[in-house]
Amino acid sequence: MEYTDDILIFKTNVKSAPDQLRLKELFDSIPSINNWNVDADDIDCVLRIVTRQVQADDIIKLLTATGYQCQELE
């Protein structure tokens, strides 16, 4: 059975380089996150995550527990 990657997309308040460094530390500790990026130039500071196993609710809980706003975009 072959698994495909999911792309999760969120509206956040992650804007600065230190914010993104903090996320890097968080996401590097989760092996099932294959890739991620934040478009800090977008008004919604869009976070995109490529993963096989992580659910959107898990990311929302993680970011809000870290002090960020995070809402899934569809």
Secondary structure, DSSP 4 states (H G I P E B T S, - for coil): -----EEEEEEE---SHHHHHHHHHHHHT-TTEEEEEEETTSTT-EEEEEESS--HHHHHHHHHHTT--EEE--
